[in-house]
Amino acid sequence: MRHLEEVVLLADELEAVKLYDVDGLDQTQAASKMKISQPTFARILDSSRKKISQAIIKGKAIRI
């Protein structure tokens, strides 16, 4: 995997995906747990999903 391009998933992006997609919290609940606003949570979640999608579609490694 050393020769694969990478996307870097930041800690807050990973936490957003976990809270929303794995734990099933809504955005308001997840934002509250992360101590951020809902619009900020939505931006972080969008960023993380784009990175994950790019890695899957383009065959890139995900660095956490």
mmCIF file of the N, C-alpha and C atoms, coordinates in Angstrom:
data_MODEL
# 
_entry.id   MODEL 
# 
loop_
_atom_site.group_PDB 
_atom_site.id 
_atom_site.type_symbol 
_atom_site.label_atom_id 
_atom_site.label_alt_id 
_atom_site.label_comp_id 
_atom_site.label_asym_id 
_atom_site.label_entity_id 
_atom_site.label_seq_id 
_atom_site.pdbx_PDB_ins_code 
_atom_site.Cartn_x 
_atom_site.Cartn_y 
_atom_site.Cartn_z 
_atom_site.occupancy 
_atom_site.B_iso_or_equiv 
_atom_site.pdbx_formal_charge 
_atom_site.auth_seq_id 
_atom_site.auth_comp_id 
_atom_site.auth_asym_id 
_atom_site.auth_atom_id 
_atom_site.pdbx_PDB_model_num 
ATOM 1   N N  . MET A 1 1  ? 0.813   -1.193 0.000  1.00 0.00 ? 1  MET A N  1 
ATOM 2   C CA . MET A 1 1  ? 0.000   0.000  0.000  1.00 0.00 ? 1  MET A CA 1 
ATOM 3   C C  . MET A 1 1  ? 0.862   1.265  0.000  1.00 0.00 ? 1  MET A C  1 
ATOM 4   N N  . ARG A 1 2  ? 2.141   1.122  0.080  1.00 0.00 ? 2  ARG A N  1 
ATOM 5   C CA . ARG A 1 2  ? 3.003   2.294  0.132  1.00 0.00 ? 2  ARG A CA 1 
ATOM 6   C C  . ARG A 1 2  ? 2.929   3.132  -1.144 1.00 0.00 ? 2  ARG A C  1 
ATOM 7   N N  . HIS A 1 3  ? 2.584   2.527  -2.265 1.00 0.00 ? 3  HIS A N  1 
ATOM 8   C CA . HIS A 1 3  ? 2.565   3.264  -3.518 1.00 0.00 ? 3  HIS A CA 1 
ATOM 9   C C  . HIS A 1 3  ? 1.179   3.824  -3.859 1.00 0.00 ? 3  HIS A C  1 
ATOM 10  N N  . LEU A 1 4  ? 0.179   3.607  -3.021 1.00 0.00 ? 4  LEU A N  1 
ATOM 11  C CA . LEU A 1 4  ? -1.145  4.174  -3.249 1.00 0.00 ? 4  LEU A CA 1 
ATOM 12  C C  . LEU A 1 4  ? -1.185  5.642  -2.849 1.00 0.00 ? 4  LEU A C  1 
ATOM 13  N N  . GLU A 1 5  ? -1.949  6.416  -3.603 1.00 0.00 ? 5  GLU A N  1 
ATOM 14  C CA . GLU A 1 5  ? -2.225  7.779  -3.157 1.00 0.00 ? 5  GLU A CA 1 
ATOM 15  C C  . GLU A 1 5  ? -3.080  7.684  -1.900 1.00 0.00 ? 5  GLU A C  1 
ATOM 16  N N  . GLU A 1 6  ? -3.037  8.706  -1.072 1.00 0.00 ? 6  GLU A N  1 
ATOM 17  C CA . GLU A 1 6  ? -3.764  8.686  0.189  1.00 0.00 ? 6  GLU A CA 1 
ATOM 18  C C  . GLU A 1 6  ? -4.715  9.868  0.301  1.00 0.00 ? 6  GLU A C  1 
ATOM 19  N N  . VAL A 1 7  ? -5.779  9.636  1.047  1.00 0.00 ? 7  VAL A N  1 
ATOM 20  C CA . VAL A 1 7  ? -6.587  10.734 1.559  1.00 0.00 ? 7  VAL A CA 1 
ATOM 21  C C  . VAL A 1 7  ? -6.424  10.681 3.070  1.00 0.00 ? 7  VAL A C  1 
ATOM 22  N N  . VAL A 1 8  ? -6.353  11.836 3.686  1.00 0.00 ? 8  VAL A N  1 
ATOM 23  C CA . VAL A 1 8  ? -6.145  11.900 5.132  1.00 0.00 ? 8  VAL A CA 1 
ATOM 24  C C  . VAL A 1 8  ? -7.461  12.257 5.801  1.00 0.00 ? 8  VAL A C  1 
ATOM 25  N N  . LEU A 1 9  ? -7.939  11.362 6.655  1.00 0.00 ? 9  LEU A N  1 
ATOM 26  C CA . LEU A 1 9  ? -9.159  11.576 7.416  1.00 0.00 ? 9  LEU A CA 1 
ATOM 27  C C  . LEU A 1 9  ? -8.753  12.074 8.798  1.00 0.00 ? 9  LEU A C  1 
ATOM 28  N N  . LEU A 1 10 ? -9.121  13.311 9.099  1.00 0.00 ? 10 LEU A N  1 
ATOM 29  C CA . LEU A 1 10 ? -8.760  13.919 10.374 1.00 0.00 ? 10 LEU A CA 1 
ATOM 30  C C  . LEU A 1 10 ? -9.584  13.320 11.510 1.00 0.00 ? 10 LEU A C  1 
ATOM 31  N N  . ALA A 1 11 ? -9.116  13.493 12.735 1.00 0.00 ? 11 ALA A N  1 
ATOM 32  C CA . ALA A 1 11 ? -9.779  12.903 13.899 1.00 0.00 ? 11 ALA A CA 1 
ATOM 33  C C  . ALA A 1 11 ? -11.228 13.359 14.028 1.00 0.00 ? 11 ALA A C  1 
ATOM 34  N N  . ASP A 1 12 ? -11.492 14.644 13.794 1.00 0.00 ? 12 ASP A N  1 
ATOM 35  C CA . ASP A 1 12 ? -12.866 15.127 13.914 1.00 0.00 ? 12 ASP A CA 1 
ATOM 36  C C  . ASP A 1 12 ? -13.752 14.599 12.791 1.00 0.00 ? 12 ASP A C  1 
ATOM 37  N N  . GLU A 1 13 ? -13.167 14.356 11.616 1.00 0.00 ? 13 GLU A N  1 
ATOM 38  C CA . GLU A 1 13 ? -13.929 13.768 10.513 1.00 0.00 ? 13 GLU A CA 1 
ATOM 39  C C  . GLU A 1 13 ? -14.296 12.320 10.829 1.00 0.00 ? 13 GLU A C  1 
ATOM 40  N N  . LEU A 1 14 ? -13.364 11.576 11.395 1.00 0.00 ? 14 LEU A N  1 
ATOM 41  C CA . LEU A 1 14 ? -13.639 10.201 11.790 1.00 0.00 ? 14 LEU A CA 1 
ATOM 42  C C  . LEU A 1 14 ? -14.719 10.154 12.867 1.00 0.00 ? 14 LEU A C  1 
ATOM 43  N N  . GLU A 1 15 ? -14.632 11.045 13.843 1.00 0.00 ? 15 GLU A N  1 
ATOM 44  C CA . GLU A 1 15 ? -15.627 11.095 14.922 1.00 0.00 ? 15 GLU A CA 1 
ATOM 45  C C  . GLU A 1 15 ? -17.006 11.433 14.376 1.00 0.00 ? 15 GLU A C  1 
ATOM 46  N N  . ALA A 1 16 ? -17.085 12.352 13.427 1.00 0.00 ? 16 ALA A N  1 
ATOM 47  C CA . ALA A 1 16 ? -18.368 12.721 12.834 1.00 0.00 ? 16 ALA A CA 1 
ATOM 48  C C  . ALA A 1 16 ? -19.008 11.528 12.126 1.00 0.00 ? 16 ALA A C  1 
ATOM 49  N N  . VAL A 1 17 ? -18.235 10.795 11.358 1.00 0.00 ? 17 VAL A N  1 
ATOM 50  C CA . VAL A 1 17 ? -18.758 9.609  10.661 1.00 0.00 ? 17 VAL A CA 1 
ATOM 51  C C  . VAL A 1 17 ? -19.220 8.566  11.668 1.00 0.00 ? 17 VAL A C  1 
ATOM 52  N N  . LYS A 1 18 ? -18.443 8.354  12.716 1.00 0.00 ? 18 LYS A N  1 
ATOM 53  C CA . LYS A 1 18 ? -18.811 7.377  13.738 1.00 0.00 ? 18 LYS A CA 1 
ATOM 54  C C  . LYS A 1 18 ? -20.130 7.750  14.406 1.00 0.00 ? 18 LYS A C  1 
ATOM 55  N N  . LEU A 1 19 ? -20.238 8.996  14.855 1.00 0.00 ? 19 LEU A N  1 
ATOM 56  C CA . LEU A 1 19 ? -21.442 9.413  15.571 1.00 0.00 ? 19 LEU A CA 1 
ATOM 57  C C  . LEU A 1 19 ? -22.675 9.357  14.682 1.00 0.00 ? 19 LEU A C  1 
ATOM 58  N N  . TYR A 1 20 ? -22.549 9.777  13.434 1.00 0.00 ? 20 TYR A N  1 
ATOM 59  C CA . TYR A 1 20 ? -23.705 9.870  12.551 1.00 0.00 ? 20 TYR A CA 1 
ATOM 60  C C  . TYR A 1 20 ? -24.038 8.530  11.895 1.00 0.00 ? 20 TYR A C  1 
ATOM 61  N N  . ASP A 1 21 ? -23.050 7.905  11.267 1.00 0.00 ? 21 ASP A N  1 
ATOM 62  C CA . ASP A 1 21 ? -23.313 6.692  10.492 1.00 0.00 ? 21 ASP A CA 1 
ATOM 63  C C  . ASP A 1 21 ? -23.277 5.410  11.312 1.00 0.00 ? 21 ASP A C  1 
ATOM 64  N N  . VAL A 1 22 ? -22.432 5.339  12.311 1.00 0.00 ? 22 VAL A N  1 
ATOM 65  C CA . VAL A 1 22 ? -22.310 4.107  13.101 1.00 0.00 ? 22 VAL A CA 1 
ATOM 66  C C  . VAL A 1 22 ? -23.232 4.145  14.320 1.00 0.00 ? 22 VAL A C  1 
ATOM 67  N N  . ASP A 1 23 ? -23.172 5.247  15.074 1.00 0.00 ? 23 ASP A N  1 
ATOM 68  C CA . ASP A 1 23 ? -23.993 5.344  16.287 1.00 0.00 ? 23 ASP A CA 1 
ATOM 69  C C  . ASP A 1 23 ? -25.431 5.756  15.997 1.00 0.00 ? 23 ASP A C  1 
ATOM 70  N N  . GLY A 1 24 ? -25.686 6.297  14.812 1.00 0.00 ? 24 GLY A N  1 
ATOM 71  C CA . GLY A 1 24 ? -27.041 6.638  14.413 1.00 0.00 ? 24 GLY A CA 1 
ATOM 72  C C  . GLY A 1 24 ? -27.608 7.911  15.029 1.00 0.00 ? 24 GLY A C  1 
ATOM 73  N N  . LEU A 1 25 ? -26.738 8.792  15.517 1.00 0.00 ? 25 LEU A N  1 
ATOM 74  C CA . LEU A 1 25 ? -27.222 10.053 16.070 1.00 0.00 ? 25 LEU A CA 1 
ATOM 75  C C  . LEU A 1 25 ? -27.613 10.989 14.935 1.00 0.00 ? 25 LEU A C  1 
ATOM 76  N N  . ASP A 1 26 ? -28.560 11.892 15.202 1.00 0.00 ? 26 ASP A N  1 
ATOM 77  C CA . ASP A 1 26 ? -28.841 12.907 14.191 1.00 0.00 ? 26 ASP A CA 1 
ATOM 78  C C  . ASP A 1 26 ? -27.761 13.983 14.298 1.00 0.00 ? 26 ASP A C  1 
ATOM 79  N N  . GLN A 1 27 ? -27.757 14.896 13.339 1.00 0.00 ? 27 GLN A N  1 
ATOM 80  C CA . GLN A 1 27 ? -26.674 15.882 13.296 1.00 0.00 ? 27 GLN A CA 1 
ATOM 81  C C  . GLN A 1 27 ? -26.640 16.772 14.534 1.00 0.00 ? 27 GLN A C  1 
ATOM 82  N N  . THR A 1 28 ? -27.799 17.127 15.054 1.00 0.00 ? 28 THR A N  1 
ATOM 83  C CA . THR A 1 28 ? -27.845 17.981 16.237 1.00 0.00 ? 28 THR A CA 1 
ATOM 84  C C  . THR A 1 28 ? -27.259 17.265 17.452 1.00 0.00 ? 28 THR A C  1 
ATOM 85  N N  . GLN A 1 29 ? -27.632 16.005 17.648 1.00 0.00 ? 29 GLN A N  1 
ATOM 86  C CA . GLN A 1 29 ? -27.105 15.218 18.766 1.00 0.00 ? 29 GLN A CA 1 
ATOM 87  C C  . GLN A 1 29 ? -25.597 15.016 18.624 1.00 0.00 ? 29 GLN A C  1 
ATOM 88  N N  . ALA A 1 30 ? -25.169 14.668 17.422 1.00 0.00 ? 30 ALA A N  1 
ATOM 89  C CA . ALA A 1 30 ? -23.742 14.432 17.178 1.00 0.00 ? 30 ALA A CA 1 
ATOM 90  C C  . ALA A 1 30 ? -22.935 15.708 17.383 1.00 0.00 ? 30 ALA A C  1 
ATOM 91  N N  . ALA A 1 31 ? -23.449 16.824 16.905 1.00 0.00 ? 31 ALA A N  1 
ATOM 92  C CA . ALA A 1 31 ? -22.759 18.103 17.088 1.00 0.00 ? 31 ALA A CA 1 
ATOM 93  C C  . ALA A 1 31 ? -22.627 18.438 18.565 1.00 0.00 ? 31 ALA A C  1 
ATOM 94  N N  . SER A 1 32 ? -23.680 18.172 19.319 1.00 0.00 ? 32 SER A N  1 
ATOM 95  C CA . SER A 1 32 ? -23.649 18.427 20.758 1.00 0.00 ? 32 SER A CA 1 
ATOM 96  C C  . SER A 1 32 ? -22.570 17.582 21.437 1.00 0.00 ? 32 SER A C  1 
ATOM 97  N N  . LYS A 1 33 ? -22.468 16.318 21.060 1.00 0.00 ? 33 LYS A N  1 
ATOM 98  C CA . LYS A 1 33 ? -21.434 15.446 21.639 1.00 0.00 ? 33 LYS A CA 1 
ATOM 99  C C  . LYS A 1 33 ? -20.033 15.945 21.303 1.00 0.00 ? 33 LYS A C  1 
ATOM 100 N N  . MET A 1 34 ? -19.874 16.517 20.117 1.00 0.00 ? 34 MET A N  1 
ATOM 101 C CA . MET A 1 34 ? -18.562 17.023 19.709 1.00 0.00 ? 34 MET A CA 1 
ATOM 102 C C  . MET A 1 34 ? -18.325 18.457 20.189 1.00 0.00 ? 34 MET A C  1 
ATOM 103 N N  . LYS A 1 35 ? -19.356 19.048 20.801 1.00 0.00 ? 35 LYS A N  1 
ATOM 104 C CA . LYS A 1 35 ? -19.279 20.420 21.310 1.00 0.00 ? 35 LYS A CA 1 
ATOM 105 C C  . LYS A 1 35 ? -19.004 21.434 20.198 1.00 0.00 ? 35 LYS A C  1 
ATOM 106 N N  . ILE A 1 36 ? -19.718 21.244 19.084 1.00 0.00 ? 36 ILE A N  1 
ATOM 107 C CA . ILE A 1 36 ? -19.642 22.160 17.954 1.00 0.00 ? 36 ILE A CA 1 
ATOM 108 C C  . ILE A 1 36 ? -21.063 22.452 17.484 1.00 0.00 ? 36 ILE A C  1 
ATOM 109 N N  . SER A 1 37 ? -21.202 23.438 16.611 1.00 0.00 ? 37 SER A N  1 
ATOM 110 C CA . SER A 1 37 ? -22.530 23.762 16.085 1.00 0.00 ? 37 SER A CA 1 
ATOM 111 C C  . SER A 1 37 ? -22.947 22.726 15.037 1.00 0.00 ? 37 SER A C  1 
ATOM 112 N N  . GLN A 1 38 ? -24.239 22.651 14.789 1.00 0.00 ? 38 GLN A N  1 
ATOM 113 C CA . GLN A 1 38 ? -24.747 21.711 13.781 1.00 0.00 ? 38 GLN A CA 1 
ATOM 114 C C  . GLN A 1 38 ? -24.223 22.050 12.386 1.00 0.00 ? 38 GLN A C  1 
ATOM 115 N N  . PRO A 1 39 ? -24.193 23.346 11.978 1.00 0.00 ? 39 PRO A N  1 
ATOM 116 C CA . PRO A 1 39 ? -23.630 23.640 10.653 1.00 0.00 ? 39 PRO A CA 1 
ATOM 117 C C  . PRO A 1 39 ? -22.159 23.223 10.515 1.00 0.00 ? 39 PRO A C  1 
ATOM 118 N N  . THR A 1 40 ? -21.389 23.401 11.578 1.00 0.00 ? 40 THR A N  1 
ATOM 119 C CA . THR A 1 40 ? -19.985 22.965 11.553 1.00 0.00 ? 40 THR A CA 1 
ATOM 120 C C  . THR A 1 40 ? -19.917 21.455 11.443 1.00 0.00 ? 40 THR A C  1 
ATOM 121 N N  . PHE A 1 41 ? -20.774 20.752 12.196 1.00 0.00 ? 41 PHE A N  1 
ATOM 122 C CA . PHE A 1 41 ? -20.817 19.296 12.107 1.00 0.00 ? 41 PHE A CA 1 
ATOM 123 C C  . PHE A 1 41 ? -21.135 18.861 10.675 1.00 0.00 ? 41 PHE A C  1 
ATOM 124 N N  . ALA A 1 42 ? -22.110 19.504 10.061 1.00 0.00 ? 42 ALA A N  1 
ATOM 125 C CA . ALA A 1 42 ? -22.497 19.153 8.691  1.00 0.00 ? 42 ALA A CA 1 
ATOM 126 C C  . ALA A 1 42 ? -21.329 19.334 7.727  1.00 0.00 ? 42 ALA A C  1 
ATOM 127 N N  . ARG A 1 43 ? -20.556 20.407 7.888  1.00 0.00 ? 43 ARG A N  1 
ATOM 128 C CA . ARG A 1 43 ? -19.386 20.634 7.026  1.00 0.00 ? 43 ARG A CA 1 
ATOM 129 C C  . ARG A 1 43 ? -18.326 19.553 7.236  1.00 0.00 ? 43 ARG A C  1 
ATOM 130 N N  . ILE A 1 44 ? -18.082 19.187 8.484  1.00 0.00 ? 44 ILE A N  1 
ATOM 131 C CA . ILE A 1 44 ? -17.094 18.145 8.785  1.00 0.00 ? 44 ILE A CA 1 
ATOM 132 C C  . ILE A 1 44 ? -17.544 16.803 8.206  1.00 0.00 ? 44 ILE A C  1 
ATOM 133 N N  . LEU A 1 45 ? -18.816 16.473 8.383  1.00 0.00 ? 45 LEU A N  1 
ATOM 134 C CA . LEU A 1 45 ? -19.353 15.214 7.860  1.00 0.00 ? 45 LEU A CA 1 
ATOM 135 C C  . LEU A 1 45 ? -19.259 15.177 6.336  1.00 0.00 ? 45 LEU A C  1 
ATOM 136 N N  . ASP A 1 46 ? -19.596 16.278 5.689  1.00 0.00 ? 46 ASP A N  1 
ATOM 137 C CA . ASP A 1 46 ? -19.507 16.361 4.228  1.00 0.00 ? 46 ASP A CA 1 
ATOM 138 C C  . ASP A 1 46 ? -18.068 16.144 3.760  1.00 0.00 ? 46 ASP A C  1 
ATOM 139 N N  . SER A 1 47 ? -17.131 16.785 4.436  1.00 0.00 ? 47 SER A N  1 
ATOM 140 C CA . SER A 1 47 ? -15.724 16.640 4.088  1.00 0.00 ? 47 SER A CA 1 
ATOM 141 C C  . SER A 1 47 ? -15.260 15.194 4.230  1.00 0.00 ? 47 SER A C  1 
ATOM 142 N N  . SER A 1 48 ? -15.644 14.562 5.334  1.00 0.00 ? 48 SER A N  1 
ATOM 143 C CA . SER A 1 48 ? -15.211 13.178 5.567  1.00 0.00 ? 48 SER A CA 1 
ATOM 144 C C  . SER A 1 48 ? -15.821 12.230 4.544  1.00 0.00 ? 48 SER A C  1 
ATOM 145 N N  . ARG A 1 49 ? -17.075 12.433 4.205  1.00 0.00 ? 49 ARG A N  1 
ATOM 146 C CA . ARG A 1 49 ? -17.728 11.556 3.222  1.00 0.00 ? 49 ARG A CA 1 
ATOM 147 C C  . ARG A 1 49 ? -17.118 11.714 1.841  1.00 0.00 ? 49 ARG A C  1 
ATOM 148 N N  . LYS A 1 50 ? -16.749 12.931 1.474  1.00 0.00 ? 50 LYS A N  1 
ATOM 149 C CA . LYS A 1 50 ? -16.100 13.146 0.182  1.00 0.00 ? 50 LYS A CA 1 
ATOM 150 C C  . LYS A 1 50 ? -14.759 12.433 0.138  1.00 0.00 ? 50 LYS A C  1 
ATOM 151 N N  . LYS A 1 51 ? -14.002 12.516 1.219  1.00 0.00 ? 51 LYS A N  1 
ATOM 152 C CA . LYS A 1 51 ? -12.695 11.853 1.271  1.00 0.00 ? 51 LYS A CA 1 
ATOM 153 C C  . LYS A 1 51 ? -12.852 10.333 1.196  1.00 0.00 ? 51 LYS A C  1 
ATOM 154 N N  . ILE A 1 52 ? -13.804 9.793  1.943  1.00 0.00 ? 52 ILE A N  1 
ATOM 155 C CA . ILE A 1 52 ? -14.028 8.347  1.936  1.00 0.00 ? 52 ILE A CA 1 
ATOM 156 C C  . ILE A 1 52 ? -14.487 7.886  0.560  1.00 0.00 ? 52 ILE A C  1 
ATOM 157 N N  . SER A 1 53 ? -15.400 8.639  -0.049 1.00 0.00 ? 53 SER A N  1 
ATOM 158 C CA . SER A 1 53 ? -15.893 8.297  -1.386 1.00 0.00 ? 53 SER A CA 1 
ATOM 159 C C  . SER A 1 53 ? -14.763 8.334  -2.408 1.00 0.00 ? 53 SER A C  1 
ATOM 160 N N  . GLN A 1 54 ? -13.928 9.355  -2.332 1.00 0.00 ? 54 GLN A N  1 
ATOM 161 C CA . GLN A 1 54 ? -12.800 9.461  -3.253 1.00 0.00 ? 54 GLN A CA 1 
ATOM 162 C C  . GLN A 1 54 ? -11.865 8.265  -3.101 1.00 0.00 ? 54 GLN A C  1 
ATOM 163 N N  . ALA A 1 55 ? -11.613 7.861  -1.870 1.00 0.00 ? 55 ALA A N  1 
ATOM 164 C CA . ALA A 1 55 ? -10.737 6.709  -1.638 1.00 0.00 ? 55 ALA A CA 1 
ATOM 165 C C  . ALA A 1 55 ? -11.331 5.435  -2.228 1.00 0.00 ? 55 ALA A C  1 
ATOM 166 N N  . ILE A 1 56 ? -12.622 5.245  -2.043 1.00 0.00 ? 56 ILE A N  1 
ATOM 167 C CA . ILE A 1 56 ? -13.268 4.033  -2.562 1.00 0.00 ? 56 ILE A CA 1 
ATOM 168 C C  . ILE A 1 56 ? -13.299 4.041  -4.087 1.00 0.00 ? 56 ILE A C  1 
ATOM 169 N N  . ILE A 1 57 ? -13.749 5.124  -4.672 1.00 0.00 ? 57 ILE A N  1 
ATOM 170 C CA . ILE A 1 57 ? -13.921 5.195  -6.127 1.00 0.00 ? 57 ILE A CA 1 
ATOM 171 C C  . ILE A 1 57 ? -12.584 5.216  -6.865 1.00 0.00 ? 57 ILE A C  1 
ATOM 172 N N  . LYS A 1 58 ? -11.613 5.923  -6.322 1.00 0.00 ? 58 LYS A N  1 
ATOM 173 C CA . LYS A 1 58 ? -10.333 6.073  -7.025 1.00 0.00 ? 58 LYS A CA 1 
ATOM 174 C C  . LYS A 1 58 ? -9.256  5.136  -6.504 1.00 0.00 ? 58 LYS A C  1 
ATOM 175 N N  . GLY A 1 59 ? -9.611  4.250  -5.573 1.00 0.00 ? 59 GLY A N  1 
ATOM 176 C CA . GLY A 1 59 ? -8.657  3.259  -5.070 1.00 0.00 ? 59 GLY A CA 1 
ATOM 177 C C  . GLY A 1 59 ? -7.524  3.847  -4.258 1.00 0.00 ? 59 GLY A C  1 
ATOM 178 N N  . LYS A 1 60 ? -7.829  4.844  -3.458 1.00 0.00 ? 60 LYS A N  1 
ATOM 179 C CA . LYS A 1 60 ? -6.807  5.472  -2.626 1.00 0.00 ? 60 LYS A CA 1 
ATOM 180 C C  . LYS A 1 60 ? -6.845  4.889  -1.217 1.00 0.00 ? 60 LYS A C  1 
ATOM 181 N N  . ALA A 1 61 ? -5.715  4.978  -0.548 1.00 0.00 ? 61 ALA A N  1 
ATOM 182 C CA . ALA A 1 61 ? -5.636  4.541  0.849  1.00 0.00 ? 61 ALA A CA 1 
ATOM 183 C C  . ALA A 1 61 ? -6.205  5.649  1.735  1.00 0.00 ? 61 ALA A C  1 
ATOM 184 N N  . ILE A 1 62 ? -6.758  5.241  2.881  1.00 0.00 ? 62 ILE A N  1 
ATOM 185 C CA . ILE A 1 62 ? -7.257  6.212  3.856  1.00 0.00 ? 62 ILE A CA 1 
ATOM 186 C C  . ILE A 1 62 ? -6.303  6.206  5.038  1.00 0.00 ? 62 ILE A C  1 
ATOM 187 N N  . ARG A 1 63 ? -5.709  7.364  5.291  1.00 0.00 ? 63 ARG A N  1 
ATOM 188 C CA . ARG A 1 63 ? -4.844  7.523  6.461  1.00 0.00 ? 63 ARG A CA 1 
ATOM 189 C C  . ARG A 1 63 ? -5.648  8.222  7.541  1.00 0.00 ? 63 ARG A C  1 
ATOM 190 N N  . ILE A 1 64 ? -5.657  7.622  8.726  1.00 0.00 ? 64 ILE A N  1 
ATOM 191 C CA . ILE A 1 64 ? -6.396  8.205  9.855  1.00 0.00 ? 64 ILE A CA 1 
ATOM 192 C C  . ILE A 1 64 ? -5.400  8.736  10.858 1.00 0.00 ? 64 ILE A C  1 
# 
